[in-house]
């Protein structure tokens, strides 16, 4: 794939994924909400993440990786977790897939991101073969591959084990300030819901996030942390 920024709107129109009217509406929503065009298309219900990724894959010749086609599955025995560290994978929505000679295959939500591709080359010493996948599938597979020790759900389980869950209706320290959890869970019933709120806050604190953004779509919930002025998507708590 040529490392040239593609115009997603043109690709989706050419592939017949959305209409010109839907594109115009999505561009407007993206500008109003300061989100990417692809996110706006999904938010408006015009297309799924999968449909967008497949369209980009076909028109740009970037291989599509998913859990269903078994490609979004890191090769075992190649120490890929050491080649690309978990934090970098999460922050940049990517996942190492396999090593072949001097080439590293990487699933990416944005395979046209030249800066990330260049950084990967410098960090790993390998040439990079990008694959495209969805944010949701990449984040889920990151949890499975690296282990969910840094995930929100594990923090909830840890808090149950060490008794931190008793803090659920109190406050959580955020440096010099405090967050009143009572306000956040005023309408929530049950310790599990409150524990999940605690877990989100603790992870945000550990990553030095200044803001927490939670958006609910028809089929999923999107959790984002603002770190140094940039929003990064994180795996949301399980509905279970």
N, C-alpha and C positions, 0 to 999 in steps of 0.2 A: 504493500500500500504506500502510495506517495504520502509523505509527511506534510501534507498541505491541509490547512483548515477547510473542512467541508461545510457547506451550507445545509444545515439539517432541514430547513423548510423546503428547499428545492428538492432534496432527496425524497422527503415524504410525499410531496406533490407528484413527483415523477413516478414513484412507486404506487401511487393511488391510495396511500394510507389515509390521507386527509384531503379535504377539498380546499380550494383557494379561500373560501369564506371561513373555514375552520382555522386555516393558517393565520388569517388576519386577526381572528378573535384570540388565538393563542399568543400571537406576538404582543397584542395589547395587554393580556393578562400577565405575560412574562415581564413586561416593562413595569406594570403597576405593582407587581409583587416582588420585583428584583430576583426572579428565578430564571432558570434556563428554559429555552423554548421547549425542549423535550418534556420537562416537568410540567409546563403549562398545558401541553397537549394531553398528557395523562390526567392532570387535574381537571381539565374540562371534559374528560370522558371521551375524547375523540379517538384515542388509540391506547393500547397497552404498552408497557415498557418493552415487552417481548416483540410486539409488532414493529416498534421503532428500531430495535436492535437488528431484527432480521432484515428490515428494509435497508439499513446502512450496510449490513453484511453483504447483501446481494449486489448492491449498486457500486460499492467501493472495493469489493473483493476481499473484505476482511473476514476471516473465518468466525463463525458464530459458536460460542461456547455456552452450554447450559447444563444444568443438572440432569435434564431429560436426555440429552444426546450423549451424556457421559464424558464430554470433553472438559467440563468444568469440574475436574477432579485431579488435583495435584498428584504427580507421579511419586510413588513411595520409593524410599531408599536413595533419594537424590539430595537430601538435606536442604530442600527448598526453603524451609522456614529460616535457615541461616543465610541463604542467598538474598532473600528479601524479608526484612524484619516485619513483624506484625503491625507495629505502629505505622510504618510507612505504607503498608498495604491498606490499612483502614483509612488513613488520611487521604490517600489518593485513589481509593476505590479500585484496587487491582489485586490480582492473585497470580502467583507464579504457577505454571502448569507442568512444564517439563523442560529438561535440558537435553539438547541434541548437538553434539560437537561443540561449537562455540556460540550456539544460539540458545537464548532463553525465551520460551513461549510464555506470554503473560496475558491473562484475561483482563480487560479494562472496560470501564463504563464509557470512557472517552478515549478511544484509540487514536484520535488525532491530536492528542495533547503532546506537542513536540517537546515542551519543557520536561514533562515527566519521562518521556522516552529517552531524552538525552541524559537525565539524571540516573535512570536505570542503567544505561550503558556505563556511565562513570562509576556508579556504585558497585555494579556486579562484574564488570569487565567483559560482559557478553554482548553480542548483537541481540536486539530485541525483535521478536516476532509477535506483534499484537493480535489478540483475538478480541472480539466484542462480546459483551454480556450485559446483563442488567444490574443496576445497583443493588436491588433486593437480593438477587441470586449470588452476587459476589460477596455481599456482607454475610449472608447465611453460610456460605462455604468457608469464608474466613473464620467464622466461629467454629465450624467443624474441624477445619484443618489445623489452626493454631491452638485449638482448645479454647474453651470459653472462659478461661480464668479472668479475662479482662472484661467480660460481658456484664451487662446489667443483671441478668438472671442469677449469675453466680454470686454477685454482690448481695442479692436478696437472700440467697441461701446461706451465705456467710453470716449475714446479720441475724438470721434466725438462730444459727448455731452459737454465736457468741453473745447473744442477748441484746444486740444493738437495736433489735426491732422494737424494744421497749421505748425507744426514743421517738417513735413514729408520730406522736402527737405533739412533739416539742419543737426544738429548733436545731438547725444544722449550721455549724460554723462555716463561714465563707470569708476567711481572712479576718479583717477587722469588722465585718458586718455579719448579720445573721439573717437567715431566711425563716419566716414564721410558717411552719408546715400546716398549722391549723387552717390558714387561709386557703392553702392549696388543696386540702382534703376535706373542706367543710361539708361537701356534699357526698363524700365518699364513705361507704360503709364497709367495714371489715378490715382486719389487720393486713391482709395481702395487698390490698390497693394502696394502703398507706406505706407499706414496706417498699412497694415499687416506686413510689414517689421519692422515698429516701434514697433508693438505689440510684435513680436518675441523678439526683442532686449530688450524691457522693462521686459518681463517675464524672460529672461536670466539674466538680471541684478538683478532682485528681488531674484532669486535663487542662485546668486553669481556663475554663470556658467563662465568657462574660455573659452569655445569654443561652437560654434553652428554647428551642422552637419545636413545637409539636403540631403536626398537621394531620388531619384524618381524611383519607380518601375512601372511595367506595370499598376497595378491597384490601387496604393496608393503612398503617399508621407510619408517618415519617417523623423520625426524631433527628434533630440537628443541634449541634453545639457550635456557637460562634467562638472561634479561637483566633486571637490576634486579628480580628476583623473579618475572618473568613468563615463561612458556614460549612461544617463537615457533617455528613450524614452518619448516623450511628444505628446499630441494630436496636429496634425498640423492644420493650418487654413483651414476653409471650402473653397471649390472652389467657393461657392456662394458669 
